[in-house]
């Protein structure tokens, strides 16, 4: 649903309002692939235009974590894009696989989930299924952090790899919980490889077999609470939703009380009300256009 919706002859808009830094929403992904469509490109839903290119036998299938998802065949399928991160970053996705990854001690030996690697010692990185574990490698000097928990479970599992240059650490998360972390002395940009592959280590032809959904890439190191938020499908649950009356509903009584579900990060809501869709859709606190009828209210209903 959009932030604003039409209800019979009135128009109501619900806009999340932030109160202080403590109430602010977490970071937005630099790249967001819902993996709900596959028609020549892999569309980036973040608004940053960082579409990916599908390769090999990549398939769009039903039964994703949220809607549809991509199926990777383990032999030639992957998504490729220009590498969008190099300093602190977070790589996150939902995966579902029953296929044990390739074995080894370093992530580049496993079945690639995220790959931006070159031959030899260099400033590069890889995230992979290593046996049944999640492994995150950064280079120069080579170091991998391997999970204690399994990610090959035949169920949907959320994985995240976090590089924090300020802390000098690389970490892996499983289902929103920190699983393991190691120190890494290299805090320079990991920019040796200009491309990023999702679902493969294309340098060594080490491919992921299984399903993947809701890929998010951040150009910051997420904290544990922020990783848990990143697990949720979609971009960010900050705006009001689930309006009553429903979006587009007809035959609404004139004396109806308007209600909504509060945005998860909202400290308060503004209510915009009027008979002109354009005015209500354009209005804001700085220019209310006569449509701002309740500002900064904590409740989730409005009686016109």
C-alpha positions as a printed Julia matrix, in Angstrom:
304×3 Matrix{Float64}:
   0.0     0.0     0.0
   1.17    3.53   -0.63
   1.38    5.96    2.26
  -1.86    7.58    1.14
  -5.11    5.97    0.2
  -8.56    6.95   -1.02
 -11.6     6.04    1.06
 -14.95    6.86   -0.61
 -15.17   10.67   -1.02
 -12.39   11.4     1.46
  -8.68   10.95    1.13
  -6.54   10.03    4.1
  -2.76    9.91    4.21
  -0.66    8.37    6.92
   2.94    9.47    7.24
   5.46    8.17    9.73
   7.07   10.88   11.89
  10.46   10.47   13.56
  11.08   11.75   17.08
  14.76   11.99   17.86
  17.58    9.74   16.74
  16.45    6.87   18.97
  13.26    6.5    16.97
  14.9     6.65   13.54
  14.62    3.67   11.22
  17.63    1.53   10.46
  19.77    1.8     7.32
  18.19    1.27    3.94
  19.7    -1.34    1.6
  21.85   -0.04   -1.23
  20.64   -2.99   -3.32
  17.42   -4.92   -2.78
  16.49   -7.9    -4.94
  13.07   -9.33   -3.97
  13.57  -12.04   -6.63
   9.88  -11.86   -7.54
  10.39  -11.36  -11.28
  12.86  -12.39  -13.94
  12.49  -10.81  -17.37
  15.86   -9.98  -18.86
  17.16   -8.21  -15.76
  17.05   -8.7   -12.01
  15.28   -5.52  -10.86
  16.65   -3.57   -7.91
  13.75   -2.46   -5.69
  15.9    -0.12   -3.58
  15.37    2.79   -5.94
  19.1     3.01   -6.68
  18.87    1.43  -10.12
  21.44   -1.3    -9.45
  19.75   -3.99  -11.54
  21.49   -7.33  -11.92
  22.01   -9.58  -14.93
  20.75  -13.19  -14.8
  23.09  -15.88  -16.07
  22.8   -19.56  -16.9
  19.82  -21.67  -15.9
  18.46  -19.28  -13.3
  14.74  -19.93  -12.69
  11.9   -17.98  -11.09
   9.85  -20.39   -8.98
   7.0   -20.4    -6.48
   7.47  -21.19   -2.81
   9.89  -18.44   -1.86
  10.36  -17.05    1.6
   8.17  -14.15    0.49
   6.28  -14.8    -2.73
   8.44  -16.18   -5.5
  12.2   -16.73   -5.47
  15.14  -17.76   -7.65
  16.3   -21.34   -8.04
  20.04  -21.82   -8.6
  21.0   -25.05  -10.37
  24.53  -25.53   -9.0
  26.16  -25.61  -12.44
  25.88  -22.26  -14.24
  23.23  -19.99  -12.71
  23.99  -16.72  -10.93
  23.18  -13.01  -10.82
  25.89  -10.5   -11.7
  26.15   -6.77  -11.0
  28.79   -4.12  -10.61
  30.22   -4.5    -7.12
  28.36   -1.87   -5.03
  30.36   -2.08   -1.76
  34.0    -2.11   -0.7
  34.45   -0.73    2.83
  32.09   -1.6     5.69
  29.14   -3.56    4.34
  26.48   -6.18    4.99
  25.38   -8.93    2.6
  22.12  -10.66    3.51
  19.69  -13.15    1.98
  17.22  -15.91    2.69
  18.39  -19.29    1.41
  16.9   -22.77    1.35
  19.11  -25.69    0.41
  19.57  -29.36    1.18
  22.79  -29.59   -0.83
  26.03  -29.6     1.15
  28.46  -27.01   -0.17
  31.96  -27.75   -1.37
  34.42  -28.46    1.44
  37.42  -26.52    2.69
  38.54  -24.04    5.32
  38.14  -20.77    3.37
  34.96  -19.39    1.85
  36.44  -19.27   -1.66
  36.62  -23.08   -1.52
  32.87  -23.38   -0.92
  29.76  -22.94   -3.05
  29.43  -19.23   -3.68
  26.6   -17.11   -2.32
  28.27  -13.72   -2.83
  31.51  -13.51   -4.8
  33.89  -10.63   -5.61
  37.23  -12.41   -5.8
  40.4   -12.5    -7.9
  43.26  -14.98   -8.1
  46.03  -14.62   -5.54
  46.24  -12.41   -2.47
  44.16   -9.29   -3.0
  41.53   -7.01   -1.51
  38.52   -9.18   -2.28
  35.71  -11.11   -0.56
  33.51  -14.2    -0.79
  30.49  -15.54    1.11
  29.76  -19.23    0.61
  28.16  -22.44    1.77
  31.21  -24.29    3.1
  30.11  -27.85    3.81
  27.03  -27.19    5.92
  28.32  -23.89    7.35
  28.22  -20.23    6.37
  31.66  -18.84    5.55
  32.77  -15.24    4.92
  36.22  -14.53    3.47
  38.11  -11.27    3.07
  41.56  -11.06    1.57
  45.0    -9.51    2.07
  45.72  -11.26    4.38
  43.31  -14.13    3.75
  40.88  -14.77    6.58
  37.55  -16.56    6.86
  34.96  -16.59    9.61
  32.99  -19.84    9.58
  29.7   -20.34   11.34
  29.16  -22.78   14.16
  25.57  -23.37   13.12
  24.41  -25.19   10.01
  22.71  -23.43    7.11
  22.02  -26.58    5.05
  18.73  -27.52    6.69
  16.11  -27.9     3.91
  14.31  -24.95    5.56
  14.5   -21.23    4.93
  17.5   -19.75    6.74
  18.5   -16.1     6.87
  22.21  -15.47    6.43
  24.21  -12.27    6.77
  27.89  -11.42    6.41
  29.09   -8.17    8.0
  32.4    -6.39    7.46
  33.02   -3.67   10.04
  36.16   -1.68    9.24
  35.84    0.45   12.38
  35.91   -2.66   14.56
  38.4    -4.5    12.33
  36.14   -7.55   12.25
  34.19   -9.81    9.91
  31.11  -11.62   11.23
  28.43  -14.08   10.19
  24.82  -14.14   11.36
  22.26  -16.93   11.12
  18.57  -16.12   11.52
  19.36  -12.71   12.95
  21.77  -13.89   15.64
  25.52  -13.34   15.67
  27.08  -16.76   15.15
  30.8   -16.03   14.87
  33.23  -13.16   14.41
  36.98  -12.84   13.82
  39.39   -9.92   13.69
  40.77   -8.88   10.33
  43.66   -6.45    9.99
  42.82   -5.29    6.47
  40.4    -2.37    6.74
  41.11   -1.0     3.25
  38.65   -1.1     0.35
  37.93   -4.58   -1.01
  37.97   -3.38   -4.6
  40.17   -5.83   -6.53
  37.21   -7.34   -8.4
  34.83   -4.85  -10.09
  31.95   -7.35  -10.24
  29.78   -9.12   -7.69
  28.16  -12.48   -8.39
  25.25  -13.84   -6.36
  24.85  -17.61   -6.29
  28.3   -18.53   -7.59
  32.05  -18.29   -7.28
  32.58  -17.68  -10.98
  36.38  -17.57  -10.72
  36.55  -21.23   -9.71
  33.14  -22.41  -11.05
  31.8   -23.17   -7.57
  28.04  -22.73   -7.77
  25.27  -22.65   -5.18
  22.46  -25.2    -5.41
  19.13  -24.21   -3.88
  16.66  -21.38   -3.5
  17.42  -17.77   -2.63
  15.13  -14.85   -1.82
  15.07  -11.26   -0.6
  18.72  -10.32   -1.15
  19.81   -7.09    0.54
  23.18   -5.34    0.31
  24.06   -2.49    2.66
  27.04   -0.15    2.47
  27.28   -0.12    6.27
  28.03   -2.73    8.92
  24.67   -3.6    10.45
  24.39   -4.17   14.19
  22.67   -7.33   15.39
  19.31   -5.61   15.91
  19.56   -4.17   12.4
  20.32   -7.59   10.94
  17.1    -8.82   12.54
  15.23   -5.99   10.85
  16.9    -6.85    7.54
  15.41  -10.34    7.81
  11.96   -8.92    7.19
  10.71   -8.96    3.62
  10.46   -5.59    1.94
  12.46   -2.43    2.43
  11.35   -1.02    5.77
   8.15   -1.21    7.82
   7.96    2.48    8.66
   4.7     3.65    7.12
   1.19    2.99    8.31
  -0.54    0.0     6.73
  -3.7    -2.15    6.81
  -6.16    0.78    6.57
  -9.79    0.43    7.64
 -11.72    0.98    5.4
  -9.49   -0.97    3.07
  -7.68    0.67    0.19
 -10.19    1.09   -2.66
 -13.18   -0.08   -0.6
 -16.57    1.25   -1.73
 -19.9     1.8     0.04
 -18.21    3.22    3.12
 -20.57    4.8     5.71
 -20.17    8.54    6.19
 -19.65    8.11    9.94
 -16.81    5.6     9.61
 -13.83    5.94   11.94
 -10.58    5.65   10.0
  -8.05    3.19   11.44
  -4.64    1.82   10.52
  -1.75   -0.31   11.73
   1.12    1.79   13.04
   4.41    1.75   11.16
   6.97   -0.32   13.05
   9.42    2.58   13.33
   6.81    5.35   13.66
   6.8     7.49   16.79
   3.58    9.17   15.63
   1.39    9.66   12.57
   0.07   12.64   10.64
  -3.43   12.37    9.17
  -4.24   14.17    5.93
  -7.91   14.4     4.98
  -9.68   16.02    2.04
 -11.68   15.68   -1.15
  -8.76   16.39   -3.51
  -6.46   13.44   -4.06
  -3.71   15.67   -5.47
  -3.75   17.96   -2.42
  -3.67   15.08    0.05
  -1.04   13.21   -1.93
   1.21   16.29   -2.11
   0.63   17.8     1.33
   3.24   17.67    4.07
   4.05   19.38    7.33
   5.84   22.22    5.54
   2.98   22.72    3.07
  -0.2    21.16    4.49
  -2.5    22.49    1.71
  -5.38   22.5     4.18
  -5.32   18.7     4.34
  -3.3    18.1     7.52
  -6.03   17.5    10.1
  -4.06   15.73   12.84
  -0.32   16.05   13.39
   1.94   13.83   15.48
  -0.83   11.72   16.99
   0.1     8.53   18.81
  -3.23    6.79   18.26
  -4.09    4.7    15.22
  -7.55    6.04   14.42
  -9.16    9.28   13.29
 -12.83   10.25   13.45
 -13.57   12.83   10.75
